[in-house]
């Protein structure tokens, strides 16, 4: 199953040549997640020929402009191109105030449902979870409320050894039980151990996105064991 990250922008507070403000597209188990949305996000997605219309969830880490100023333009593009599918947006409560102001002043009524989910910045929480994946927040230390995100997979069922199943003439109706780890007992009472019929699946993968934050020793424990880490460092200014 897919697990692909495209970094659309990674500059600091202002853009520089060939490095745009922060934005990433994560294709995760065939879901399209946009993480932050700085200026030029749309142009970068066009440049890399990404299927940005398949984005279903957008996660905004905090309300400094280099992390969200491309968002209203993207929402407008979805509207102008006739999007009708729901779009879920996660961010600080004030983010929705900004978006509603833009929509009101431009007399725009979106053609799709924009479903806003306020983020609790002061303690970790689970933003999204189903039988395949989860998205959780990471508390960061910045000048304003700021959160990181961990995108994780749930463990997959064991992989069937088809040739073994056929060898023992195991009926198809038993496959799901075997995938969940159960042994198989045939009509004569012979037990065939699960380890002979299955093998380990691909280990669950995790990605940690940590935007602007000062040094936090405890953060190392939070992101320990992830398969991929993106970390931005912010230095304290007096």
C-alpha positions in Angstrom: 0.0 0.0 0.0 1.2 3.5 -0.8 3.3 5.6 1.5 4.8 8.6 -0.3 5.8 12.0 0.9 6.3 15.0 -1.4 7.8 18.1 0.1 6.3 21.0 -1.7 8.0 23.7 0.3 10.5 23.8 3.1 11.8 27.4 3.4 11.6 29.5 6.6 9.4 32.5 7.1 10.0 33.9 3.6 10.4 32.1 0.3 13.8 31.8 -1.4 14.6 30.7 -4.9 13.6 27.1 -5.5 12.4 26.7 -1.9 8.8 27.7 -1.1 7.0 28.1 2.2 6.1 25.0 4.1 3.8 22.4 2.5 3.7 18.6 2.0 1.5 16.1 0.4 1.4 12.7 2.0 -0.2 9.8 0.1 -0.9 7.3 2.8 -2.8 4.0 2.2 -4.2 5.8 -0.9 -5.4 8.7 1.1 -4.2 12.2 0.1 -3.3 14.4 3.1 -2.0 18.0 2.7 0.2 19.1 5.6 0.4 22.9 5.9 -0.3 25.1 2.9 2.2 27.9 2.4 2.2 30.2 -0.7 2.9 28.4 -4.0 1.5 25.1 -2.8 -0.9 24.9 -5.8 1.9 25.7 -8.3 4.2 23.0 -6.7 1.4 20.4 -7.0 1.0 21.3 -10.6 4.8 21.1 -11.2 5.0 17.6 -9.7 1.8 16.5 -11.4 0.2 15.5 -8.1 -3.5 14.6 -7.9 -4.4 17.4 -5.6 -8.1 17.0 -6.3 -7.9 13.7 -4.3 -7.0 15.6 -1.1 -9.5 14.8 1.5 -7.8 16.1 4.7 -5.7 19.2 5.3 -3.7 19.7 8.5 -2.4 23.1 9.5 0.2 23.2 12.2 -0.1 26.9 13.3 -1.1 30.3 12.1 2.1 31.9 10.9 1.6 32.9 7.3 4.3 30.7 5.8 2.3 27.6 6.9 -1.2 28.6 5.7 -1.3 31.6 3.4 -1.8 29.3 0.4 -4.9 27.7 1.9 -7.7 30.1 0.9 -6.4 30.1 -2.7 -6.5 26.3 -2.8 -10.0 26.2 -1.3 -11.1 28.7 -4.0 -9.6 26.5 -6.7 -11.5 23.5 -5.5 -14.6 25.6 -5.6 -14.0 27.0 -9.1 -13.2 23.6 -10.5 -16.5 22.2 -9.3 -15.4 20.0 -6.4 -18.4 18.4 -4.6 -16.7 15.9 -2.2 -16.3 16.8 1.5 -13.0 18.3 2.6 -11.8 18.0 6.2 -9.7 20.8 7.6 -7.8 20.6 10.9 -6.3 23.6 12.6 -6.5 26.3 15.3 -10.0 27.7 15.9 -8.9 31.1 14.6 -8.1 29.5 11.2 -11.8 29.1 10.4 -12.3 32.8 11.4 -9.8 33.8 8.7 -11.4 31.5 6.1 -14.9 32.7 6.8 -13.8 36.3 6.5 -12.3 35.6 3.0 -15.4 33.8 1.9 -17.7 36.5 3.2 -15.8 39.4 1.7 -15.6 37.6 -1.7 -19.3 36.6 -1.6 -18.3 33.0 -2.1 -20.5 30.0 -1.2 -18.3 26.9 -1.5 -19.8 24.1 -3.7 -18.5 21.4 -1.3 -18.7 20.9 2.4 -15.7 22.3 4.3 -15.7 20.4 7.6 -13.6 22.1 10.2 -12.0 20.3 13.1 -10.4 22.6 15.8 -7.1 21.3 17.2 -6.4 21.2 20.9 -2.8 22.6 21.0 -2.0 22.1 24.7 -2.2 18.3 24.9 -2.0 15.4 22.4 -5.1 14.1 20.8 -6.2 11.7 18.1 -7.6 13.6 15.1 -8.5 10.8 12.8 -8.7 7.0 13.3 -10.3 4.1 11.5 -9.4 0.4 11.0 -6.4 1.2 8.8 -4.8 4.5 10.0 -4.6 7.1 12.7 -3.5 10.7 12.9 -2.4 12.2 16.3 -1.1 15.5 17.3 2.3 16.3 18.9 2.6 19.3 21.3 5.3 21.7 20.1 6.9 24.8 21.7 6.6 27.9 19.5 5.7 31.5 19.9 2.1 30.8 19.2 0.1 27.5 19.5 1.6 24.9 17.3 1.2 21.2 16.8 3.0 18.5 14.9 1.3 15.3 13.5 2.0 11.6 13.6 0.5 9.6 10.7 0.4 5.9 11.6 -0.8 2.6 10.1 -2.7 0.0 12.1 -1.2 -3.5 12.1 -2.2 -5.5 9.0 -3.6 -9.0 9.2 -1.1 -11.8 8.6 -0.3 -12.7 5.0 -1.7 -16.1 3.8 0.5 -18.7 2.2 -1.8 -19.6 -0.6 0.1 -22.8 -1.6 -0.2 -24.1 2.0 -3.9 -23.4 2.1 -4.4 -25.3 -1.1 -2.2 -28.1 0.1 -4.4 -28.7 3.1 -7.6 -28.0 1.2 -8.7 -25.3 3.6 -12.0 -23.8 2.6 -12.1 -20.1 1.6 -14.6 -19.4 4.4 -11.7 -20.0 7.0 -9.3 -17.5 5.4 -10.3 -14.5 7.5 -9.9 -16.4 10.7 -6.5 -17.6 9.7 -5.4 -14.1 8.7 -6.4 -12.9 12.2 -4.0 -15.5 13.7 -6.1 -18.5 14.4 -4.9 -22.1 13.9 -7.0 -24.4 11.6 -8.5 -27.7 12.7 -9.5 -30.1 9.9 -12.4 -32.6 10.0 -10.2 -35.3 11.6 -9.2 -33.0 14.4 -5.7 -32.3 13.1 -4.5 -28.9 14.1 -2.4 -27.0 11.5 -0.6 -24.2 13.2 -1.1 -20.6 12.0 2.7 -20.1 11.5 2.6 -22.8 8.8 -0.3 -21.1 7.0 0.7 -17.4 7.2 3.7 -15.1 7.4 4.2 -11.7 8.9 2.7 -8.7 7.0 4.6 -5.5 6.3 5.3 -3.7 9.7 3.1 -0.6 10.3 4.7 2.6 9.1 4.7 5.9 10.9 5.6 9.5 9.8 6.2 12.4 12.2 5.8 16.0 11.1 7.2 18.5 13.5 7.0 22.1 12.3 8.4 25.1 14.1 9.6 24.3 17.6 12.4 25.1 20.0 14.5 22.4 21.5 12.3 19.9 23.3 14.2 16.8 24.8 10.9 15.1 25.5 10.0 15.2 21.8 12.6 12.5 21.0 10.6 10.0 23.0 7.3 11.0 21.2 8.8 10.4 17.7 10.9 7.4 18.7 10.6 4.6 16.2 9.0 6.4 13.4 10.0 5.4 9.9 10.3 9.0 8.6 10.8 12.3 10.5 10.5 15.8 9.3 11.6 18.4 11.8 11.9 22.1 11.6 14.0 24.0 14.2 13.2 27.5 15.5 15.7 29.4 17.6 14.6 31.6 20.5 15.1 35.3 19.8 15.5 37.8 22.6 
